[in-house]
C-alpha cells in the first residue's frame, strides 16, 4: 500500500511539472544549462526517479559529486551528459598511472557510452584548501587519468579538469586586474598547460551571492541578481558589465592570460542562490533565489557570452537540483535547490514563453502587466494540458500495470 501511495504521489508531482513547467517556459530554457545533482540528503528520490525529473525539465547536462554506480546505471541511455567527480582523498593514489588506469577501467569504462560521461572533475576546490600537499597531487593525478582515457580510447569523449573556487583569484575587480593568488603561482601554470594541451575547460564555482552577503551596503543587489542596473565599466578595457557573474568569469580569463594562456575556455561549474539562510546570511531568500535563477536562465536562452568573449556562449551548471538536508554548515547550504526532495519546486522561477514572428527561437517576457501575464499563462496552461494529457494517461496506465519504477 505504501508503495502504491508513493507511486500515486509521484505521478501527481509529475503531472504538476508537465503542466506548470511548460507554462513557465522552463522546458525550453534549461536545454542550454546543466544542473548539479548533489546527494547529501536522507530524503532524496532514487536516481531512476531523478532521471524522469531531469527529462521533464529537459535538462541535458548534469554533474554529480562521485561515481555512484546506481546513478551511473540510472543515467544509461538517458542521453543526459554527465560529469563525475574524483574524491579529493583519491588524488595521491591516482598519481600512479596504473592506479589511474584501474580506476578509469572500473568507474568509467563499464558505463560508457551508454551513460554519456563527458567530464571527470578531479577533486573539488583543491587550490583554495588548506592541504598544500594535496595541491601538488592534483596535476599529476589529472595527467594520469587523462593518460588512462587515452589508453582506453576515451579521451576524445571525456574531458578532465577540476572545479575551482573563485578564491583562487587574488584580484577580481575590475576584471582586467584579475590575477591568481601568489601562493599558487608556481603550480597554476602546470595546471593551465594541462588544460591547454588537452583542450579542457577551466571550471569555476562562482557565487555572486557571497559577495552580496559579505558587503550588502556596498554591493548592488540588482547587479548580482542580473536585474536592470547601471553596472560598471572596466576602466582598463572599457568593457561594460551589468552583472557580477560575467565580471567574475572575465576576471578568470584575464588571470589566465597574464600567465600566457588566453585561449582556454571557462565554464561555470557551480552558481546559484540560497532560498533560505540564517539571520546573518543577508539576501538568502526565496524571492532573490527565484530572481537570480530566472534571470540566469533568461541570459542562457539568449546564448550570451561575457563582455570579453561575447561570441562564446558561457556554459553554466546551476547549483543545485535539490535542497539537501544533511549538508553541514549554515542554513543556506541546505537550501540551494530548485526542487524540494519530494520533487516539488522550492520556488517559482517565473518564466513565461512568448511566440515570435521574427525568430524561431523562444523568447520570454517578464512584463509587470498582470493582465497580460495571466492571459498568457491561461493560454499556455490550456495548451499544456492538451499536449501532455496523452502522455499522462499512458503513464498512469503503466503505473497500474506496475511497469514504472519497479
C-alpha positions as CSV (number, residue, x, y, z in Angstrom):
1,X,0.0,0.0,0.0
2,X,2.8,2.4,0.9
3,X,4.5,1.7,-2.5
4,X,1.2,2.4,-4.3
5,X,0.8,5.7,-2.4
6,X,4.3,6.7,-3.3
7,X,3.7,6.0,-7.0
8,X,0.4,8.0,-6.9
9,X,2.2,10.9,-5.2
10,X,5.0,10.8,-7.7
11,X,2.5,10.7,-10.6
12,X,0.7,13.8,-9.2
13,X,4.0,15.6,-8.9
14,X,4.9,14.7,-12.5
15,X,1.6,15.9,-13.8
16,X,2.1,19.2,-12.0
17,X,5.5,19.5,-13.5
18,X,4.3,18.8,-17.0
19,X,1.6,21.4,-16.8
20,X,3.2,24.1,-14.8
21,X,6.8,24.0,-16.2
22,X,5.6,24.1,-19.8
23,X,3.6,27.1,-18.9
24,X,6.6,28.7,-17.2
25,X,8.9,28.2,-20.2
26,X,11.3,26.0,-18.2
27,X,11.1,23.2,-20.7
28,X,12.6,25.4,-23.4
29,X,15.1,27.3,-21.3
30,X,17.1,24.7,-19.5
31,X,18.3,22.9,-22.6
32,X,21.2,25.3,-22.5
33,X,22.0,24.7,-18.9
34,X,23.5,22.0,-16.7
35,X,22.5,21.1,-13.1
36,X,24.5,20.0,-10.1
37,X,22.9,16.8,-8.7
38,X,24.1,16.5,-5.1
39,X,23.0,13.7,-2.9
40,X,23.8,14.8,0.6
41,X,20.4,14.1,2.0
42,X,18.4,11.2,3.6
43,X,15.1,12.0,1.9
44,X,16.0,12.3,-1.8
45,X,14.3,10.3,-4.6
46,X,16.2,7.4,-6.1
47,X,18.3,8.0,-9.2
48,X,15.7,6.4,-11.5
49,X,13.1,9.0,-10.4
50,X,15.6,11.8,-10.7
51,X,16.2,10.8,-14.4
52,X,12.5,11.3,-15.1
53,X,12.5,14.7,-13.4
54,X,15.5,15.8,-15.5
55,X,13.8,14.7,-18.6
56,X,10.6,16.6,-17.7
57,X,12.7,19.7,-17.3
58,X,14.6,18.9,-20.5
59,X,17.9,19.2,-18.6
60,X,20.5,17.6,-20.8
61,X,23.6,18.1,-18.6
62,X,24.3,17.2,-15.0
63,X,27.2,16.9,-12.6
64,X,27.5,14.5,-9.7
65,X,30.0,14.6,-6.8
66,X,31.1,11.0,-7.0
67,X,31.0,7.9,-9.3
68,X,27.9,6.3,-7.6
69,X,27.2,3.1,-9.6
70,X,23.5,3.5,-9.0
71,X,23.5,6.9,-10.6
72,X,25.7,5.9,-13.5
73,X,23.5,2.9,-14.2
74,X,20.3,5.0,-14.0
75,X,21.7,7.6,-16.4
76,X,22.3,4.9,-19.1
77,X,20.5,5.6,-22.3
78,X,19.1,8.8,-20.9
79,X,21.1,10.9,-23.3
80,X,22.0,13.3,-20.4
81,X,25.6,14.4,-20.4
82,X,27.3,13.6,-17.1
83,X,30.3,15.0,-15.3
84,X,31.6,12.7,-12.5
85,X,33.9,13.6,-9.6
86,X,37.0,12.0,-8.1
87,X,37.1,12.4,-4.3
88,X,40.0,14.6,-3.0
89,X,41.4,11.8,-1.0
90,X,42.0,9.7,-4.0
91,X,44.4,12.1,-5.7
92,X,47.6,10.7,-4.0
93,X,46.6,7.2,-5.3
94,X,45.7,8.3,-8.8
95,X,49.0,9.9,-9.4
96,X,50.2,6.4,-10.2
97,X,49.4,5.7,-13.9
98,X,48.5,2.1,-13.2
99,X,46.1,3.0,-10.4
100,X,44.5,5.7,-12.6
101,X,44.1,3.1,-15.4
102,X,42.5,0.7,-12.9
103,X,40.2,3.5,-11.6
104,X,39.0,4.5,-15.1
105,X,38.6,0.9,-16.0
106,X,36.4,0.3,-13.0
107,X,34.5,3.6,-12.6
108,X,34.2,4.9,-16.2
109,X,34.6,2.3,-18.9
110,X,31.9,-0.1,-17.8
111,X,29.3,2.6,-18.1
112,X,30.4,4.4,-21.2
113,X,29.0,5.0,-23.8
114,X,25.5,4.0,-22.6
115,X,26.0,6.6,-19.9
116,X,27.2,9.8,-21.6
117,X,30.1,10.7,-19.3
118,X,31.6,13.8,-20.8
119,X,33.8,15.1,-17.9
120,X,35.8,14.0,-14.9
121,X,36.2,16.5,-12.1
122,X,39.4,15.6,-10.3
123,X,38.8,16.8,-6.8
124,X,37.0,19.9,-5.8
125,X,38.4,23.4,-5.0
126,X,41.8,22.0,-4.3
127,X,43.7,25.2,-4.9
128,X,41.9,27.0,-2.1
129,X,42.1,24.3,0.5
130,X,44.5,24.2,3.5
131,X,46.3,21.0,2.3
132,X,49.2,22.2,0.3
133,X,50.4,18.7,-0.3
134,X,47.1,17.8,-1.9
135,X,47.7,20.7,-4.3
136,X,50.9,19.0,-5.5
137,X,49.0,15.8,-6.2
138,X,46.4,17.4,-8.4
139,X,48.1,17.9,-11.8
140,X,49.9,14.5,-11.7
141,X,46.6,12.8,-10.9
142,X,44.9,14.6,-13.8
143,X,47.7,13.7,-16.2
144,X,47.5,10.0,-15.1
145,X,43.7,9.9,-15.5
146,X,43.9,11.5,-19.0
147,X,46.6,9.0,-20.0
148,X,44.3,6.2,-18.9
149,X,41.5,7.7,-21.0
150,X,43.9,7.9,-24.0
151,X,44.9,4.2,-23.5
152,X,41.3,3.1,-23.4
153,X,40.3,5.3,-26.4
154,X,38.0,7.6,-24.3
155,X,39.9,10.8,-24.3
156,X,38.1,12.3,-27.4
157,X,34.8,11.9,-25.5
158,X,35.7,12.8,-21.9
159,X,37.5,15.9,-20.6
160,X,39.5,16.1,-17.4
161,X,39.5,19.2,-15.2
162,X,38.9,20.4,-11.7
163,X,36.4,22.9,-10.2
164,X,37.9,25.9,-8.6
165,X,36.6,28.3,-6.1
166,X,36.7,32.0,-7.1
167,X,39.1,32.4,-4.2
168,X,41.9,31.2,-6.5
169,X,42.0,34.9,-7.5
170,X,44.0,37.5,-5.6
171,X,42.2,40.2,-7.5
172,X,39.0,40.2,-9.5
173,X,37.9,43.9,-9.6
174,X,38.0,45.3,-12.2
175,X,38.0,42.1,-14.3
176,X,41.1,43.2,-16.2
177,X,43.0,43.3,-12.9
178,X,42.3,39.7,-12.3
179,X,45.2,37.6,-11.0
180,X,45.8,34.3,-9.3
181,X,46.8,34.2,-5.6
182,X,50.6,34.4,-5.3
183,X,50.9,31.2,-3.3
184,X,49.6,29.1,-6.3
185,X,51.6,30.9,-8.9
186,X,54.1,28.1,-9.3
187,X,51.6,25.3,-9.7
188,X,48.9,27.2,-11.7
189,X,51.0,27.2,-14.9
190,X,51.3,23.4,-14.8
191,X,47.5,23.2,-14.4
192,X,46.8,25.7,-17.2
193,X,49.3,23.9,-19.5
194,X,47.4,20.6,-19.0
195,X,44.1,22.3,-19.9
196,X,45.6,23.9,-23.0
197,X,47.2,20.7,-24.1
198,X,44.1,18.6,-23.6
199,X,41.6,21.4,-24.7
200,X,39.8,21.1,-21.4
201,X,37.9,24.0,-19.8
202,X,38.8,25.9,-16.6
203,X,35.9,25.2,-14.2
204,X,35.0,27.9,-11.8
205,X,32.5,27.8,-8.9
206,X,31.2,31.4,-8.9
207,X,28.6,32.7,-6.4
208,X,27.8,36.5,-6.6
209,X,25.6,35.8,-3.6
210,X,28.7,35.6,-1.3
211,X,29.9,39.0,-2.4
212,X,26.5,40.5,-1.6
213,X,26.2,38.7,1.7
214,X,29.6,39.8,2.9
215,X,29.1,43.5,1.9
216,X,25.4,44.3,1.3
217,X,25.8,48.0,1.8
218,X,28.4,48.4,-1.0
219,X,27.4,45.6,-3.4
220,X,24.4,46.3,-5.5
221,X,21.7,43.6,-5.2
222,X,20.4,44.4,-8.7
223,X,24.0,43.9,-10.0
224,X,24.4,40.5,-8.5
225,X,20.8,39.4,-9.4
226,X,21.1,40.3,-13.2
227,X,18.4,43.0,-12.7
228,X,18.5,46.2,-14.6
229,X,21.2,48.4,-13.2
230,X,23.9,50.9,-14.2
231,X,26.6,48.3,-13.9
232,X,30.3,49.0,-14.1
233,X,32.8,49.8,-16.8
234,X,36.3,48.4,-16.6
235,X,38.5,51.4,-16.9
236,X,41.3,49.4,-18.5
237,X,39.3,47.8,-21.2
238,X,36.2,50.0,-21.5
239,X,34.1,46.8,-21.3
240,X,30.8,47.3,-19.6
241,X,29.4,44.8,-17.1
242,X,25.8,44.7,-16.0
243,X,26.1,41.7,-13.7
244,X,28.7,40.3,-11.3
245,X,28.9,36.7,-12.6
246,X,30.2,37.7,-16.1
247,X,32.7,40.0,-14.4
248,X,33.9,37.2,-12.2
249,X,34.3,34.9,-15.3
250,X,36.2,37.5,-17.2
251,X,38.5,38.1,-14.2
252,X,39.5,34.4,-14.5
253,X,40.1,34.8,-18.2
254,X,42.3,37.8,-17.6
255,X,44.2,35.9,-14.9
256,X,45.0,33.1,-17.3
257,X,46.1,35.5,-20.0
258,X,48.6,37.1,-17.7
259,X,50.2,33.6,-17.4
260,X,50.3,33.2,-21.1
261,X,47.1,31.2,-21.5
262,X,44.4,33.2,-23.2
263,X,42.7,30.5,-25.3
264,X,41.3,28.3,-22.5
265,X,37.5,28.1,-22.2
266,X,35.9,29.0,-18.9
267,X,32.9,27.1,-17.7
268,X,30.9,27.9,-14.6
269,X,30.7,24.6,-12.8
270,X,28.6,25.9,-9.9
271,X,26.5,29.0,-9.4
272,X,23.3,29.5,-7.5
273,X,21.4,31.4,-4.8
274,X,20.0,30.0,-1.5
275,X,16.3,30.4,-0.8
276,X,16.8,30.4,3.0
277,X,19.5,31.3,5.4
278,X,20.5,32.2,8.9
279,X,19.7,35.7,10.3
280,X,23.3,36.8,9.4
281,X,23.0,35.5,5.8
282,X,21.8,38.6,4.2
283,X,19.9,38.1,0.9
284,X,19.2,34.4,1.3
285,X,15.5,34.5,0.4
286,X,13.3,32.6,-1.9
287,X,12.5,35.8,-3.8
288,X,16.2,36.5,-4.5
289,X,16.8,32.9,-5.4
290,X,13.9,33.0,-7.9
291,X,15.1,36.3,-9.4
292,X,18.7,35.1,-9.7
293,X,18.0,31.8,-11.4
294,X,15.2,33.3,-13.6
295,X,17.5,36.0,-14.9
296,X,20.3,33.5,-15.4
297,X,18.0,31.2,-17.4
298,X,16.9,34.2,-19.5
299,X,20.6,35.0,-20.3
300,X,21.3,31.4,-21.2
301,X,18.4,31.3,-23.5
302,X,20.0,34.1,-25.5
303,X,23.2,32.1,-25.8
304,X,25.1,35.0,-24.2
305,X,28.8,35.3,-23.7
306,X,30.7,37.6,-21.4
307,X,31.8,41.1,-22.4
308,X,35.3,39.8,-23.0
309,X,34.1,36.8,-25.1
310,X,30.7,37.9,-26.4
311,X,30.5,35.4,-29.2
312,X,31.3,32.4,-27.0
313,X,28.2,31.2,-25.0
314,X,29.1,30.7,-21.4
315,X,28.3,27.2,-20.2
316,X,26.8,27.2,-16.7
317,X,25.8,24.5,-14.2
318,X,23.3,25.7,-11.7
319,X,23.7,24.6,-8.1
320,X,21.6,22.7,-7.3
321,X,18.9,20.3,-8.2
322,X,17.6,19.5,-4.7
323,X,17.7,21.0,-1.2
324,X,20.0,18.6,0.7
325,X,19.1,18.3,4.3
326,X,22.3,16.6,5.5
327,X,24.8,19.2,4.3
328,X,26.8,20.7,7.1
329,X,27.3,24.4,7.7
330,X,24.9,27.3,7.8
331,X,21.2,27.0,6.8
332,X,21.9,28.3,3.3
333,X,24.0,25.2,2.5
334,X,20.9,23.1,2.7
335,X,18.7,25.4,0.6
336,X,20.3,25.9,-2.8
337,X,17.9,23.5,-4.6
338,X,15.5,24.4,-7.3
339,X,13.4,21.4,-6.0
340,X,12.4,20.0,-2.7
341,X,13.3,16.4,-2.1
342,X,9.7,15.4,-3.0
343,X,10.1,16.9,-6.4
344,X,8.1,20.0,-5.9
345,X,9.6,23.4,-6.8
346,X,11.3,25.2,-3.9
347,X,10.2,28.5,-5.5
348,X,8.7,29.7,-8.8
349,X,11.4,30.6,-11.3
350,X,8.7,32.5,-13.2
351,X,9.5,32.3,-16.9
352,X,6.7,32.8,-19.5
353,X,7.1,31.8,-23.2
354,X,6.0,34.1,-26.0
355,X,5.8,33.3,-29.7
356,X,7.9,35.4,-32.0
357,X,7.2,36.1,-35.7
358,X,10.8,37.3,-36.3
359,X,12.7,34.3,-34.9
360,X,12.2,30.6,-34.4
361,X,13.9,30.7,-31.1
362,X,12.0,31.0,-27.9
363,X,11.7,34.4,-26.2
364,X,10.4,35.4,-22.8
365,X,8.5,38.2,-21.2
366,X,9.0,39.5,-17.7
367,X,6.4,42.2,-18.0
368,X,4.8,43.5,-14.9
369,X,1.4,43.8,-16.6
370,X,-0.6,41.4,-14.5
371,X,-3.4,41.1,-17.1
372,X,-1.1,40.2,-20.0
373,X,0.7,37.7,-17.8
374,X,-2.5,36.0,-16.7
375,X,-3.7,35.8,-20.2
376,X,-0.5,34.2,-21.5
377,X,-0.4,31.8,-18.6
378,X,-4.0,30.7,-19.1
379,X,-3.5,30.1,-22.8
380,X,-0.2,28.2,-22.1
381,X,-1.9,26.1,-19.4
382,X,-4.7,25.0,-21.8
383,X,-2.2,24.1,-24.5
384,X,-0.1,22.3,-21.9
385,X,-3.0,20.2,-20.7
386,X,-3.9,19.0,-24.2
387,X,-0.3,18.4,-25.1
388,X,0.6,16.3,-22.1
389,X,-2.6,14.6,-21.2
390,X,-2.0,11.6,-23.6
391,X,1.5,11.2,-22.0
392,X,0.0,11.3,-18.5
393,X,-2.7,8.8,-19.4
394,X,-0.1,6.3,-20.7
395,X,2.0,7.0,-17.6
396,X,-0.9,6.2,-15.3
397,X,-1.8,3.0,-17.3
398,X,1.8,1.8,-16.9
399,X,1.7,2.5,-13.2
400,X,-1.5,0.5,-12.8
401,X,0.3,-2.4,-14.6
402,X,3.3,-2.0,-12.3
403,X,5.9,-1.3,-15.0
404,X,7.0,2.1,-13.8
405,X,9.6,2.4,-11.1
406,X,9.5,-1.2,-10.0
